[in-house]
């Protein structure tokens, strides 16, 4: 009888302890995922800080964005990887292991995006890069792609989208119109044969109602989101050599967020990255450890004061708004308001109020 009771307790404890171990491993894996995300986010922030150093007085609403220079792309990628090497060395990763574990780092700019991707085991890409602007000239498994853009066909025209309100429209006969979308619509009505104010492409660019239901802002953000997600999903699955080495056969998908959340993510230039961690086998399931992170550029406004009227009444203006309205121009990295040099910029409206200035009703909203 005693032996039966002992056997019962052994079996009972086995049923209790094994699930407890599995649950503990799952809980530990969640903690590791959080740590990975934190370390990867830090690397993304370092990359974005490096990118912003090269901006000077450039405005992030500029069409070409912040990574149109190869040197800035290089320095951004270098800053990201140096931070990642340091951050993950505490997880017992060597620099070479990090190169393999991060299949993709993406620079999302105003006019498109660049991939810093893992070309490991694909000798054709390293030895015959084709049209890619590879950075390390065979010294690294990580290579930089040329710019990748967001475009789709609309009403027989090819529409290339930008994060801001700039647009490029290619007509069926190959003529390209590029400008603010409403300016493009104006030019097409003026110069394009058969195009009128009532044409669907013109209404689309102007944001007007169309019977077929197309909406410029919604379609633009859907196209940017879908094309970017497709690229991310491809590289974190097909180029994820750290996963292949583990041999666990799974599919990674980016986070389940609403379209609106993804749209907000792609409002300004952003660094995105993914890292594959070490998987944990509980005996029943394989827990996949990975993390994704991003860092968006901070578009901070500045303000300046003008004196108007015979009494020299002081009025403060939003620099970004006045730039958008075309009343501020940039010449040799200096700002001019209606042709006059702006001699001082203030970080907040409160700082302007201290100087007894009142807000400009056109640009302070």
C-alpha positions, 0 to 999 in steps of 0.5 A, spaced: 500 500 500 505 504 501 508 503 495 502 505 491 501 511 495 509 513 493 507 511 486 501 516 486 505 522 489 510 521 483 505 521 478 501 526 481 508 531 482 510 529 475 503 532 472 504 538 476 511 540 475 512 539 468 506 544 466 509 548 472 516 548 468 513 549 461 509 555 464 515 558 467 519 557 461 513 561 457 513 566 462 521 567 462 521 567 454 516 573 455 521 577 459 526 575 454 522 578 449 521 584 453 529 585 454 530 584 447 525 589 445 528 594 450 535 593 447 533 593 440 529 600 441 535 603 444 539 601 438 534 604 433 534 611 437 541 611 437 541 610 429 535 616 429 539 620 433 545 619 428 541 621 422 538 627 425 545 630 427 546 631 419 540 635 418 542 641 420 537 646 419 534 642 414 526 641 415 524 633 415 518 635 411 523 636 405 521 631 399 528 628 399 528 626 407 534 625 411 537 619 408 538 621 401 545 622 402 549 615 402 554 618 407 548 619 412 545 612 411 552 609 412 553 613 419 545 611 421 547 604 420 553 604 423 550 607 429 545 602 429 549 596 429 554 599 434 549 600 439 546 593 438 553 590 439 554 593 445 546 592 448 546 585 446 553 583 448 550 582 455 546 577 452 552 573 450 552 575 443 558 576 439 558 582 434 558 576 428 552 573 432 548 580 432 549 580 424 546 574 423 540 575 428 538 581 425 536 580 418 533 587 417 534 594 419 529 599 415 530 606 414 523 609 412 524 616 409 519 621 406 521 618 399 521 611 400 525 606 404 532 603 404 534 596 407 540 594 411 539 586 410 542 580 411 546 577 405 549 571 408 549 565 404 547 568 398 553 569 394 550 572 388 548 578 392 555 580 395 559 578 389 554 581 384 550 587 387 547 589 381 543 596 382 544 596 390 548 601 393 552 596 398 556 599 403 561 595 405 564 592 399 564 585 401 567 586 408 560 584 411 554 580 410 550 586 411 548 590 405 544 596 403 539 596 398 537 602 393 531 606 395 525 602 394 518 606 393 511 606 394 507 606 388 500 603 385 496 604 379 490 609 379 485 610 373 491 608 368 496 613 372 502 610 376 502 614 383 508 614 387 506 616 394 511 620 399 510 620 407 508 628 406 503 631 401 508 630 395 506 626 389 509 623 383 504 621 377 506 618 371 501 618 365 500 612 360 505 616 355 510 616 360 510 624 362 511 625 370 508 630 374 511 631 381 509 636 386 504 637 392 499 633 390 494 639 389 499 642 384 500 636 380 492 636 379 493 643 377 498 642 372 495 636 369 489 640 368 493 645 364 498 641 360 495 634 359 490 632 353 483 630 355 484 631 363 479 636 366 477 638 373 472 632 373 477 627 371 477 621 377 485 622 377 484 630 378 479 629 384 483 623 387 489 628 387 485 633 390 481 629 395 474 630 392 469 625 393 469 619 387 463 615 386 468 609 386 470 610 393 477 611 392 480 616 397 487 619 397 489 619 404 487 612 406 489 609 399 496 612 400 497 610 407 494 603 405 499 602 400 505 605 404 503 600 410 502 594 405 508 595 401 512 596 407 509 590 411 510 585 405 517 587 405 518 586 412 515 579 413 519 577 407 526 579 410 524 576 417 522 569 414 526 568 408 532 571 410 532 570 418 538 565 418 538 565 425 531 562 425 533 557 420 539 555 424 534 553 430 530 549 424 524 550 428 519 552 422 515 557 423 512 564 420 513 570 423 508 576 422 509 583 424 504 585 430 497 585 429 495 593 429 490 596 426 491 600 419 490 606 423 496 604 428 500 602 422 498 609 419 501 613 425 507 609 425 509 611 418 508 619 418 515 621 419 522 618 417 523 612 422 528 606 423 525 599 424 529 593 426 527 586 427 532 581 431 531 573 432 533 570 439 534 563 441 528 559 441 526 555 447 523 548 447 519 546 452 518 539 450 511 540 448 512 547 444 517 551 441 517 558 444 520 563 439 524 569 442 524 575 437 523 582 438 522 588 433 523 596 435 522 602 431 524 610 432 521 616 429 524 622 428 522 628 432 519 633 428 519 639 433 517 646 431 520 653 433 518 660 433 520 667 431 518 674 432 516 679 427 515 687 428 509 689 424 505 696 424 507 703 426 507 701 433 512 695 432 507 690 434 510 683 436 507 677 433 510 670 433 510 665 428 510 657 427 517 656 423 514 649 420 507 653 418 510 659 415 515 654 411 509 650 409 505 656 406 511 659 403 513 665 407 519 662 409 525 660 405 532 657 406 538 660 403 545 658 405 542 654 411 539 661 414 531 662 414 528 668 411 521 671 412 518 674 406 525 676 404 528 678 411 533 674 415 530 671 421 535 673 427 532 669 432 528 662 433 525 660 440 523 653 442 516 654 445 510 659 444 511 661 452 518 663 450 515 668 445 510 671 450 515 673 455 518 678 449 511 680 449 509 677 442 502 675 440 500 669 436 500 669 428 492 667 427 494 664 420 500 660 423 499 658 430 493 653 431 
